[in-house]
């Protein structure tokens, strides 16, 4: 499964929505279900499913601004 599909599946499952995601899809502030609790749930799923560790100081609204921003962040974490 590609990185894009895995990340999209995590978002659909956590947010319990049926939505297609592109890099330009806005997230935080644009999707009603995407609140602070959803951010925590997404982070937990990313850590569990991808084996990455996300520190509190790495989390910002900018990371969750769009699907593309989040995808790039995840790719950087995996490359580290």
C-alpha positions in Angstrom: 0.0 0.0 0.0 1.4 3.4 -0.9 2.1 6.1 1.7 -0.7 8.2 0.3 -3.3 5.4 0.6 -2.2 4.4 4.1 -2.3 8.0 5.4 -5.7 8.5 3.7 -7.0 5.3 5.3 -5.8 6.4 8.7 -7.6 9.8 8.3 -10.8 8.2 7.1 -10.8 5.7 10.0 -10.0 8.2 12.7 -12.4 10.9 11.4 -15.0 8.3 10.4 -15.6 10.0 7.0 -15.6 8.8 3.4 -13.4 11.3 1.7 -10.8 11.3 -1.0 -7.6 13.2 -0.2 -5.1 15.0 -2.4 -2.1 17.0 -1.3 -4.1 20.2 -1.5 -7.0 18.9 0.7 -7.2 21.2 3.8 -7.5 19.4 7.1 -7.4 21.3 10.4 -10.1 23.9 10.4 -11.6 22.6 7.2 -13.0 19.3 8.3 -15.4 19.5 11.2 -14.4 16.1 12.5 -10.7 17.1 12.6 -10.4 18.5 16.1 -7.7 18.3 18.8 -8.8 14.8 19.8 -8.6 13.6 16.2 -5.1 15.0 15.9 -4.1 12.9 18.9 -5.8 9.8 17.4 -4.1 10.4 14.0 -0.7 10.7 15.7 -1.3 7.5 17.7 -2.2 5.6 14.5 0.8 7.0 12.6 3.1 5.8 15.4 1.5 2.4 15.7 1.1 1.6 12.0 4.4 3.2 10.7 6.6 2.6 13.7 7.6 6.2 14.0 7.8 8.4 17.1 6.4 11.9 17.0 7.5 14.2 19.8 5.2 16.9 21.2 7.4 19.7 20.0 7.1 18.5 16.4 3.3 18.9 16.4 2.0 22.1 15.0 -1.1 23.4 13.2 1.2 23.8 10.1 1.7 20.0 10.0 -2.0 19.4 9.9 -2.8 22.3 7.5 -3.3 20.0 4.5 -3.0 16.4 3.5 0.2 17.2 1.6 1.8 18.9 4.6 1.0 15.9 6.8 2.2 13.4 4.2 5.5 15.3 3.9 5.9 15.3 7.7 5.3 11.6 7.8 7.8 10.9 5.0 10.5 13.0 6.8 9.8 11.1 10.0 10.2 7.8 8.2 13.4 8.9 6.6 15.0 9.9 9.9 
